[in-house]
Amino acid sequence: MSVGTVLKGWFQRTGSEILGWTLIPVGIVLMPLPGPGMIIVVAGVALLSRNYVWAQRLLDPLERRAVEAARYGVATLPRIALGFLGGLWLAVLGVIWWISPEIPEFEVLSVGFGPQLPAHGWATALGLWASALAAWGVLAYSVAKWRHPHESK
């Protein structure tokens, strides 16, 4: 076994562990913000599942449910259209948060809002755009993998 092979294996295991353990807290922090926080957490668990049985146990039922949801979401053309429009809505919201128009001042449960949008600016806009791209990517993958046109007889 060459030194290169040993180093490659060590970096693959160590790198995936470091990245997995980094993605989980980053995703948890991003969950309350508009953005792909849950997807980042799942990606971290997926990387850790290569080396840890507990992570694989968490991932197995999640994977089954995700496949069921994806198949359901692309079963009809209206569902596919709604998925695309959902991504478009996120992209439009990203533009709105980027330009940050003034809004009327109001209160919800004694918490004041306005004249600026909450969490306005480029960071929230980028999170919304990343979410839109992730949604469209998952939709495209689901259509390619699980959408079967009706066979004509």
Buried (B, 14 or more C-beta within 10 A) or exposed (E): EEEEEEEEEEEEEEEBBEBBEEBBEBBBEBEEEBBBBEBBBBBBBBBBBEEBEEBBEBBEEEBEEBEEEBBEBBEEEEBBEEBBEBBEEBBEBBEBBBEBEEEEEEEEEEEEEEEEBEBBEEBBBBBBBBBBBBBBEBBBEBBEEBBEEEEEE
